[in-house]
Amino acid sequence: MDHLVGTQSPPRRPAGPADAVAALERALPGLAGLRLPAPRGIDWSGLEAELGVGLPADYRLLCELYPSLVIGDFLAVGGPAPGEEAGWVETTREELETVAEWCAEADLTVPLRAFPAPGGLLPWGASSQGDFFHWSTGPADPGEWTVTVASRSSVWWHYTGGAVQFLADLVGGVLEPWGLPRVRAEVAVW
């Protein structure tokens, strides 16, 4: 049986996207060495128009500054490559079909739905063990979206910070990793 165990909140919200990325760099000492020499130049306006929603600025900055990453040999997070934005949107739409199936099968007290439903889940990361990491989208600024974790152990939960802050807090041990293993502070290019 699936269950929504609760919501965790960050002790402090970052001042902006650069502050969130800096917090992740502090939590993952090897990350700064993987920083690209220049921003990637992803066509965010075209991608977001095709996807039908703007994405959080912290995630966009992470994708501009870093290649796709695997954290702790567990959690993969990555974004579109320049020139491949349409393919990324198509892959995301395919992933949304899986999210819709998971939401339909989950026996949650508060039902969740996949994007583009109002407040729907939009994936941004996955683990090597079958856990999924989403934004709970909403009418508010994407910077205010909640992270929703759907673990393979049928534990679902929310985090009221952004995706990059979630990664920093998960690796840094600030969060209780409900349904997830502890994540080592190691990072590699995916």
Accessible surface in RSA format (square Angstrom, percent):
REM  Atomic radii and reference values for relative SASA: ProtOr
REM  Chains: A
REM  Algorithm: Lee & Richards
REM  Probe-radius: 1.40
REM  Slices: 20
REM RES _ NUM      All-atoms   Total-Side   Main-Chain    Non-polar    All polar
REM                ABS   REL    ABS   REL    ABS   REL    ABS   REL    ABS   REL
RES MET A   1   175.81  91.0 110.84  73.4  64.98 154.7  85.81  73.0  90.00 119.2
RES ASP A   2    27.12  19.0  26.06  25.9   1.07   2.5   0.50   1.2  26.63  26.6
RES HIS A   3    85.73  46.9  83.82  58.3   1.92   4.9  65.30  67.3  20.43  23.8
RES LEU A   4    47.41  26.4  20.85  14.9  26.56  66.8  20.85  14.6  26.56  71.5
RES VAL A   5    60.23  39.6  26.77  24.2  33.46  80.6  32.96  28.6  27.27  74.0
RES GLY A   6    25.29  31.2   0.00   N/A  25.29  31.2  25.29  69.4   0.00   0.0
RES THR A   7    74.83  53.2  46.61  47.3  28.22  67.3  28.86  38.8  45.97  69.5
RES GLN A   8    23.48  13.1  19.78  14.5   3.70   8.8  14.95  31.8   8.53   6.5
RES SER A   9    74.83  63.2  51.31  68.5  23.52  54.2  31.04  66.1  43.79  61.3
RES PRO A  10    17.44  12.7   2.98   2.7  14.46  52.6   3.13   2.6  14.31  88.9
RES PRO A  11   109.49  79.8  64.07  58.4  45.42 165.1  77.32  63.8  32.17 199.9
RES ARG A  12   138.37  58.1 127.17  64.8  11.20  26.7  76.67 104.8  61.70  37.4
RES ARG A  13    97.65  41.0  84.09  42.9  13.56  32.3  57.35  78.4  40.31  24.4
RES PRO A  14    34.37  25.1  17.97  16.4  16.40  59.6  18.16  15.0  16.22 100.8
RES ALA A  15   100.82  92.7  56.20  86.7  44.61 101.5  68.15  96.0  32.67  86.5
RES GLY A  16    25.97  32.0   0.00   N/A  25.97  32.0  25.75  70.7   0.23   0.5
RES PRO A  17    51.79  37.7  50.12  45.7   1.67   6.1  51.06  42.2   0.73   4.5
RES ALA A  18    70.83  65.1  63.65  98.2   7.18  16.3  65.13  91.7   5.70  15.1
RES ASP A  19    36.41  25.5  29.25  29.1   7.16  16.9  14.94  35.2  21.47  21.4
RES ALA A  20     1.60   1.5   1.50   2.3   0.10   0.2   1.60   2.3   0.00   0.0
RES VAL A  21     2.06   1.4   2.06   1.9   0.00   0.0   2.06   1.8   0.00   0.0
RES ALA A  22    33.40  30.7  31.76  49.0   1.64   3.7  32.57  45.9   0.83   2.2
RES ALA A  23    22.47  20.7  19.22  29.7   3.25   7.4  19.65  27.7   2.82   7.5
RES LEU A  24     0.03   0.0   0.03   0.0   0.00   0.0   0.03   0.0   0.00   0.0
RES GLU A  25    35.23  20.2  28.57  21.6   6.66  15.9   8.69  16.8  26.54  21.7
RES ARG A  26   156.18  65.6 128.82  65.7  27.36  65.1  82.42 112.6  73.76  44.7
RES ALA A  27    21.13  19.4   5.69   8.8  15.45  35.1  15.64  22.0   5.50  14.6
RES LEU A  28     0.21   0.1   0.11   0.1   0.10   0.2   0.21   0.1   0.00   0.0
RES PRO A  29   102.11  74.4  76.17  69.4  25.94  94.3  82.21  67.9  19.89 123.6
RES GLY A  30    45.79  56.5   0.00   N/A  45.79  56.5  34.90  95.8  10.89  24.4
RES LEU A  31     0.00   0.0   0.00   0.0   0.00   0.0   0.00   0.0   0.00   0.0
RES ALA A  32    59.20  54.4  47.44  73.2  11.76  26.7  47.78  67.3  11.42  30.3
RES GLY A  33    72.63  89.6   0.00   N/A  72.63  89.6  39.54 108.5  33.09  74.1
RES LEU A  34    50.84  28.3  42.15  30.2   8.69  21.8  46.38  32.6   4.47  12.0
RES ARG A  35   105.96  44.5  86.07  43.9  19.89  47.3  33.11  45.2  72.85  44.1
RES LEU A  36    50.78  28.3  42.89  30.7   7.89  19.8  43.37  30.5   7.41  19.9
RES PRO A  37   142.94 104.2  98.20  89.5  44.74 162.6 111.54  92.1  31.40 195.2
RES ALA A  38    60.83  55.9  52.35  80.8   8.48  19.3  55.57  78.3   5.26  13.9
RES PRO A  39    93.79  68.4  77.63  70.8  16.15  58.7  77.63  64.1  16.15 100.4
RES ARG A  40    57.89  24.3  35.43  18.1  22.46  53.5  13.37  18.3  44.51  27.0
RES GLY A  41    57.18  70.5   0.00   N/A  57.18  70.5  37.30 102.4  19.88  44.5
RES ILE A  42    11.88   6.8   0.00   0.0  11.88  28.6   0.00   0.0  11.88  32.2
RES ASP A  43    73.83  51.7  66.43  66.1   7.39  17.5  29.93  70.4  43.90  43.8
RES TRP A  44    30.50  12.2  27.81  13.5   2.69   6.3  27.66  14.7   2.84   4.6
RES SER A  45    87.78  74.2  74.62  99.6  13.16  30.3  53.70 114.4  34.08  47.7
RES GLY A  46    31.63  39.0   0.00   N/A  31.63  39.0  27.00  74.1   4.63  10.4
RES LEU A  47     2.48   1.4   0.00   0.0   2.48   6.2   1.74   1.2   0.74   2.0
RES GLU A  48    29.36  16.9  26.91  20.4   2.45   5.8   8.20  15.9  21.16  17.3
RES ALA A  49    83.10  76.4  49.70  76.7  33.41  76.0  62.34  87.8  20.76  55.0
RES GLU A  50    79.23  45.5  61.96  46.9  17.28  41.1  31.90  61.7  47.34  38.6
RES LEU A  51    10.83   6.0   1.18   0.8   9.64  24.2   1.18   0.8   9.64  26.0
RES GLY A  52    58.23  71.8   0.00   N/A  58.23  71.8  29.97  82.2  28.26  63.3
RES VAL A  53    31.25  20.6  21.88  19.8   9.37  22.6  30.38  26.4   0.87   2.4
RES GLY A  54    28.30  34.9   0.00   N/A  28.30  34.9  16.88  46.3  11.42  25.6
RES LEU A  55     1.61   0.9   0.00   0.0   1.61   4.0   0.00   0.0   1.61   4.3
RES PRO A  56     1.93   1.4   1.42   1.3   0.51   1.9   1.93   1.6   0.00   0.0
RES ALA A  57    40.21  37.0  34.83  53.7   5.38  12.2  35.00  49.3   5.20  13.8
RES ASP A  58    16.66  11.7  14.49  14.4   2.17   5.1  10.38  24.4   6.28   6.3
RES TYR A  59     1.23   0.6   1.23   0.7   0.00   0.0   0.64   0.5   0.59   0.7
RES ARG A  60    73.62  30.9  73.59  37.5   0.04   0.1   7.15   9.8  66.47  40.3
RES LEU A  61    49.27  27.4  46.11  33.0   3.15   7.9  48.65  34.2   0.62   1.7
RES LEU A  62     6.87   3.8   6.64   4.7   0.24   0.6   6.64   4.7   0.24   0.6
RES CYS A  63     5.32   4.0   1.86   2.1   3.46   8.1   3.46   8.8   1.86   2.0
RES GLU A  64    22.62  13.0  22.62  17.1   0.00   0.0  18.46  35.7   4.15   3.4
RES LEU A  65    21.67  12.1  21.46  15.4   0.20   0.5  21.67  15.2   0.00   0.0
RES TYR A  66     2.02   0.9   0.47   0.3   1.56   4.1   0.47   0.4   1.56   1.9
RES PRO A  67    29.34  21.4  25.45  23.2   3.89  14.1  26.12  21.6   3.22  20.0
RES SER A  68    26.12  22.1  22.92  30.6   3.20   7.4   9.24  19.7  16.89  23.7
RES LEU A  69     1.24   0.7   1.24   0.9   0.00   0.0   1.24   0.9   0.00   0.0
RES VAL A  70    33.36  21.9  32.38  29.3   0.98   2.4  32.38  28.1   0.98   2.6
RES ILE A  71     0.72   0.4   0.72   0.5   0.00   0.0   0.72   0.5   0.00   0.0
RES GLY A  72     3.33   4.1   0.00   N/A   3.33   4.1   0.00   0.0   3.33   7.5
RES ASP A  73   110.65  77.5  91.68  91.2  18.97  44.9  17.02  40.1  93.63  93.4
RES PHE A  74    11.18   5.6   9.24   5.7   1.95   5.1   9.39   5.7   1.79   5.1
RES LEU A  75     0.73   0.4   0.73   0.5   0.00   0.0   0.73   0.5   0.00   0.0
RES ALA A  76    19.91  18.3  18.17  28.0   1.74   4.0  18.17  25.6   1.74   4.6
RES VAL A  77     3.77   2.5   1.79   1.6   1.98   4.8   2.47   2.2   1.29   3.5
RES GLY A  78    17.69  21.8   0.00   N/A  17.69  21.8   7.83  21.5   9.86  22.1
RES GLY A  79    14.39  17.7   0.00   N/A  14.39  17.7   0.06   0.2  14.33  32.1
RES PRO A  80     2.28   1.7   0.00   0.0   2.28   8.3   2.28   1.9   0.00   0.0
RES ALA A  81    29.52  27.1  26.73  41.3   2.79   6.3  26.73  37.6   2.79   7.4
RES PRO A  82    59.17  43.1  40.89  37.3  18.27  66.4  41.64  34.4  17.53 108.9
RES GLY A  83    74.02  91.3   0.00   N/A  74.02  91.3  36.78 100.9  37.24  83.4
RES GLU A  84   112.09  64.4 105.99  80.2   6.10  14.5  36.52  70.6  75.57  61.7
RES GLU A  85    20.73  11.9  20.31  15.4   0.42   1.0   8.22  15.9  12.51  10.2
RES ALA A  86    58.73  54.0  52.69  81.3   6.04  13.7  53.41  75.2   5.31  14.1
RES GLY A  87    41.85  51.6   0.00   N/A  41.85  51.6  35.77  98.2   6.08  13.6
RES TRP A  88    40.84  16.4  34.36  16.6   6.48  15.2  28.09  15.0  12.75  20.7
RES VAL A  89     0.09   0.1   0.09   0.1   0.00   0.0   0.09   0.1   0.00   0.0
RES GLU A  90    89.23  51.2  89.15  67.4   0.08   0.2  38.67  74.8  50.56  41.3
RES THR A  91    67.95  48.3  67.84  68.8   0.11   0.3  41.42  55.6  26.53  40.1
RES THR A  92     4.57   3.2   4.57   4.6   0.00   0.0   0.23   0.3   4.34   6.6
RES ARG A  93    97.54  41.0  93.90  47.9   3.64   8.7  39.78  54.4  57.76  35.0
RES GLU A  94    95.49  54.8  89.69  67.9   5.80  13.8  32.86  63.6  62.63  51.1
RES GLU A  95    78.47  45.1  75.17  56.9   3.30   7.9  32.28  62.4  46.19  37.7
RES LEU A  96    16.88   9.4  15.47  11.1   1.41   3.5  15.84  11.1   1.04   2.8
RES GLU A  97   116.48  66.9 110.76  83.8   5.72  13.6  40.79  78.9  75.70  61.8
RES THR A  98    56.43  40.1  56.11  56.9   0.32   0.8  27.89  37.5  28.54  43.1
RES VAL A  99     7.76   5.1   5.91   5.4   1.85   4.4   7.76   6.7   0.00   0.0
RES ALA A 100    45.85  42.2  40.06  61.8   5.79  13.2  41.85  58.9   4.00  10.6
RES GLU A 101   103.59  59.5  99.43  75.2   4.16   9.9  34.47  66.7  69.13  56.4
RES TRP A 102    71.25  28.6  67.22  32.5   4.02   9.4  50.41  26.9  20.84  33.8
RES CYS A 103    12.98   9.8   3.39   3.8   9.59  22.5   3.61   9.1   9.38  10.1
RES ALA A 104    88.98  81.8  48.31  74.6  40.67  92.5  60.78  85.6  28.20  74.7
RES GLU A 105   136.30  78.3 107.82  81.6  28.48  67.8  47.77  92.4  88.52  72.3
RES ALA A 106    15.52  14.3   0.50   0.8  15.03  34.2   0.84   1.2  14.68  38.9
RES ASP A 107    84.23  59.0  76.45  76.1   7.78  18.4  25.48  60.0  58.74  58.6
RES LEU A 108    16.97   9.5   1.66   1.2  15.31  38.5   2.22   1.6  14.75  39.7
RES THR A 109   128.39  91.3  94.73  96.0  33.66  80.2  88.10 118.3  40.29  60.9
RES VAL A 110    89.60  59.0  88.72  80.3   0.87   2.1  89.60  77.8   0.00   0.0
RES PRO A 111   108.36  79.0  90.03  82.1  18.33  66.6  93.29  77.0  15.07  93.7
RES LEU A 112    25.96  14.5  20.20  14.4   5.77  14.5  22.12  15.5   3.84  10.3
RES ARG A 113   136.38  57.3 130.63  66.6   5.75  13.7  54.41  74.4  81.97  49.7
RES ALA A 114    13.88  12.8   6.64  10.2   7.24  16.5   6.64   9.3   7.24  19.2
RES PHE A 115    22.96  11.5  19.74  12.2   3.21   8.4  19.74  12.0   3.21   9.2
RES PRO A 116   112.21  81.8  92.86  84.6  19.35  70.3  92.95  76.7  19.26 119.7
RES ALA A 117    22.37  20.6  12.81  19.8   9.55  21.7  19.91  28.0   2.46   6.5
RES PRO A 118   118.39  86.3  93.03  84.8  25.37  92.2 104.57  86.3  13.82  85.9
RES GLY A 119    35.22  43.4   0.00   N/A  35.22  43.4  20.91  57.4  14.31  32.0
RES GLY A 120     0.64   0.8   0.00   N/A   0.64   0.8   0.64   1.7   0.00   0.0
RES LEU A 121     0.30   0.2   0.30   0.2   0.00   0.0   0.30   0.2   0.00   0.0
RES LEU A 122     0.91   0.5   0.91   0.6   0.00   0.0   0.91   0.6   0.00   0.0
RES PRO A 123     8.78   6.4   5.38   4.9   3.40  12.3   5.54   4.6   3.23  20.1
RES TRP A 124    10.52   4.2   0.22   0.1  10.30  24.2   7.24   3.9   3.28   5.3
RES GLY A 125    11.29  13.9   0.00   N/A  11.29  13.9   7.16  19.7   4.13   9.2
RES ALA A 126    34.48  31.7  33.34  51.4   1.14   2.6  33.37  47.0   1.11   2.9
RES SER A 127    13.48  11.4   0.00   0.0  13.48  31.1   1.89   4.0  11.60  16.2
RES SER A 128    89.41  75.6  44.27  59.1  45.14 104.0  51.37 109.4  38.04  53.3
RES GLN A 129    79.27  44.3  62.33  45.6  16.94  40.3  27.63  58.8  51.64  39.2
RES GLY A 130    30.06  37.1   0.00   N/A  30.06  37.1  26.58  72.9   3.48   7.8
RES ASP A 131     0.64   0.4   0.64   0.6   0.00   0.0   0.00   0.0   0.64   0.6
RES PHE A 132    55.50  27.8  55.50  34.4   0.00   0.0  55.50  33.6   0.00   0.0
RES PHE A 133     0.00   0.0   0.00   0.0   0.00   0.0   0.00   0.0   0.00   0.0
RES HIS A 134     3.05   1.7   3.05   2.1   0.00   0.0   2.14   2.2   0.91   1.1
RES TRP A 135     1.62   0.7   1.62   0.8   0.00   0.0   1.30   0.7   0.32   0.5
RES SER A 136    21.82  18.4  17.45  23.3   4.37  10.1  16.82  35.8   5.01   7.0
RES THR A 137     9.94   7.1   5.47   5.5   4.47  10.6   3.21   4.3   6.73  10.2
RES GLY A 138    26.11  32.2   0.00   N/A  26.11  32.2  14.23  39.0  11.88  26.6
RES PRO A 139   149.49 108.9 106.08  96.7  43.41 157.8 119.24  98.4  30.25 188.0
RES ALA A 140    56.70  52.1  40.71  62.8  16.00  36.4  52.54  74.0   4.16  11.0
RES ASP A 141    94.36  66.1  79.71  79.3  14.65  34.7  34.30  80.7  60.07  59.9
RES PRO A 142    32.78  23.9  31.17  28.4   1.61   5.9  31.17  25.7   1.61  10.0
RES GLY A 143    31.20  38.5   0.00   N/A  31.20  38.5  23.27  63.9   7.92  17.7
RES GLU A 144   109.16  62.7  90.90  68.8  18.26  43.5  27.95  54.1  81.21  66.3
RES TRP A 145     8.55   3.4   4.09   2.0   4.46  10.5   7.14   3.8   1.41   2.3
RES THR A 146    34.11  24.3  33.08  33.5   1.03   2.4   9.05  12.2  25.05  37.9
RES VAL A 147     0.00   0.0   0.00   0.0   0.00   0.0   0.00   0.0   0.00   0.0
RES THR A 148     0.00   0.0   0.00   0.0   0.00   0.0   0.00   0.0   0.00   0.0
RES VAL A 149     0.00   0.0   0.00   0.0   0.00   0.0   0.00   0.0   0.00   0.0
RES ALA A 150     0.00   0.0   0.00   0.0   0.00   0.0   0.00   0.0   0.00   0.0
RES SER A 151     1.88   1.6   0.00   0.0   1.88   4.3   0.00   0.0   1.88   2.6
RES ARG A 152   136.54  57.3 107.23  54.7  29.31  69.8  33.20  45.4 103.34  62.6
RES SER A 153    54.89  46.4  30.95  41.3  23.94  55.1  40.88  87.1  14.01  19.6
RES SER A 154    34.95  29.5  33.59  44.8   1.36   3.1   6.50  13.8  28.46  39.9
RES VAL A 155    19.25  12.7  19.25  17.4   0.00   0.0  19.25  16.7   0.00   0.0
RES TRP A 156     4.33   1.7   4.33   2.1   0.00   0.0   2.77   1.5   1.56   2.5
RES TRP A 157     0.00   0.0   0.00   0.0   0.00   0.0   0.00   0.0   0.00   0.0
RES HIS A 158    29.93  16.4  29.93  20.8   0.00   0.0  20.19  20.8   9.74  11.3
RES TYR A 159     0.00   0.0   0.00   0.0   0.00   0.0   0.00   0.0   0.00   0.0
RES THR A 160    45.85  32.6  42.76  43.3   3.09   7.4  38.65  51.9   7.20  10.9
RES GLY A 161     0.00   0.0   0.00   N/A   0.00   0.0   0.00   0.0   0.00   0.0
RES GLY A 162    12.08  14.9   0.00   N/A  12.08  14.9  10.63  29.2   1.45   3.2
RES ALA A 163     1.20   1.1   1.20   1.8   0.00   0.0   1.20   1.7   0.00   0.0
RES VAL A 164     0.44   0.3   0.44   0.4   0.00   0.0   0.44   0.4   0.00   0.0
RES GLN A 165    11.22   6.3  11.22   8.2   0.00   0.0   4.39   9.3   6.83   5.2
RES PHE A 166     0.00   0.0   0.00   0.0   0.00   0.0   0.00   0.0   0.00   0.0
RES LEU A 167     1.23   0.7   1.22   0.9   0.01   0.0   1.23   0.9   0.00   0.0
RES ALA A 168     6.93   6.4   4.34   6.7   2.59   5.9   4.45   6.3   2.48   6.6
RES ASP A 169    15.36  10.8  15.30  15.2   0.06   0.1   0.06   0.1  15.30  15.3
RES LEU A 170     7.72   4.3   1.87   1.3   5.85  14.7   1.87   1.3   5.85  15.7
RES VAL A 171    15.95  10.5   0.68   0.6  15.27  36.8   0.68   0.6  15.27  41.4
RES GLY A 172    48.25  59.5   0.00   N/A  48.25  59.5  20.62  56.6  27.63  61.9
RES GLY A 173    44.76  55.2   0.00   N/A  44.76  55.2  19.09  52.4  25.67  57.5
RES VAL A 174    81.87  53.9  50.76  46.0  31.11  75.0  56.61  49.2  25.26  68.5
RES LEU A 175     5.78   3.2   2.89   2.1   2.89   7.3   3.97   2.8   1.81   4.9
RES GLU A 176    91.41  52.5  86.57  65.5   4.84  11.5  28.07  54.3  63.34  51.7
RES PRO A 177    11.51   8.4   8.83   8.1   2.68   9.7   9.25   7.6   2.26  14.1
RES TRP A 178    73.87  29.6  67.74  32.8   6.13  14.4  58.79  31.3  15.08  24.5
RES GLY A 179    34.18  42.1   0.00   N/A  34.18  42.1  15.10  41.4  19.08  42.7
RES LEU A 180    15.71   8.7   0.00   0.0  15.71  39.5   2.55   1.8  13.16  35.4
RES PRO A 181    51.47  37.5  39.11  35.7  12.36  44.9  50.69  41.9   0.77   4.8
RES ARG A 182   155.47  65.3 134.14  68.4  21.32  50.8  76.69 104.8  78.78  47.7
RES VAL A 183    11.44   7.5   0.39   0.4  11.05  26.6   1.70   1.5   9.74  26.4
RES ARG A 184   127.93  53.7 119.91  61.1   8.02  19.1  67.13  91.7  60.80  36.8
RES ALA A 185    49.46  45.5  29.34  45.3  20.12  45.8  29.47  41.5  20.00  53.0
RES GLU A 186    90.58  52.0  84.99  64.3   5.59  13.3  42.52  82.2  48.06  39.2
RES VAL A 187    28.26  18.6   1.93   1.7  26.33  63.4   3.42   3.0  24.84  67.4
RES ALA A 188    55.35  50.9  51.23  79.1   4.12   9.4  55.21  77.8   0.14   0.4
RES VAL A 189    83.55  55.0  58.39  52.9  25.17  60.6  58.39  50.7  25.17  68.3
RES TRP A 190   169.86  68.2 124.51  60.3  45.35 106.5 114.81  61.2  55.06  89.3
END  Absolute sums over single chains surface
CHAIN  1 A     8528.1       6182.2       2345.8       5037.1       3491.0
END  Absolute sums over all chains
TOTAL          8528.1       6182.2       2345.8       5037.1       3491.0
